[in-house]
């Protein structure tokens, strides 16, 4: 979760509040890799999570590495597929 606030000088600051979600890792298909590449993304990992646990977050950390989420697809079985690329500042 990301929240914004102000510091003692009145400057905007962004705070991340981590929480744990159980997931399973997915393989990136050739079709996903091709489509994402055309849109300027470099897919590195796919995850599947319970849809109730995903609230349109834009970043995640998996096994100590930070990722940006570029695509999320809600399935009809109550799960959401999340596709990630490496975070630029990692």
N, C-alpha and C positions, 0 to 999 in steps of 0.2 A: 504494500500500500504506500502511496505517496501523498504526503500532505505538504502544504506550503504555509509559511508563516513569515514573520519579520524578526530580525535580530535587534539588539539594543540600539543599533544605528538606523533602524528603519529599513534595512535592506531585505529584499525577499530571499528566503532560504527554502530549500526543498529538503524534506526529511522523508526517509524511507523507513517504513515499519515492516520488518520481515515477518512472515508467517509460513508455516509448513503445509504443503499439500502433497498427498500421495499421488504418484503418477507412474505411467509405463512409457518407456521409450519406443518411438516408432522409427522405422527406416524412412529415409527421404526417397521417394520414387523418382524415376527419370522425368516423368511429367511435371512433378512439383519443382524439381531442380530447374528444368527448362523454363517453366512459367515464371518462377521467382526470379531467375536470372534476367529475363526480358524486362522485368520491372525494377531491376537494379539491386536485387537482394542476393545474398550468398547464403543459401540455407545450409545449416550445419546440423540441426537436430529437430526432430518432431517428438512431441509428448502427447499423451492422452490423459486427461484429468476429468474428474467428476464435474459436470456443468455447474453444480451448486457451489463448487469451490473456486470457480474462475469468475472474476468480476472485471473483465476487460483490462487487466493489468498490461502494461507495455514492456515490462522488464521482469526477468527472473534470474535466479541463481540455481545452478544445477551442478552438484559435486564440486563446489568451490569456484566455479566459473560463471561469469555474468553474461547474459544473453538479452538481446532485444527481440521482442515478439513482433513479427511482421504480418502474421496471419493467424486467425483463430476461426475454426469451423465447428459450429454446434451440430452434433449428430442427433438423430432421432431416438437413440437409445439412452440418452441421459448423460452422455460424455461429450467432451469438447476436445478437438484436435488442435494443438498449438504448434506453430512452426516458428523456429527461432534462428537467428544469426548472431554471431559473436558481437558483443558490445564494443563500440569503437574505443572506449577508454579502459578496456580490460587488458 
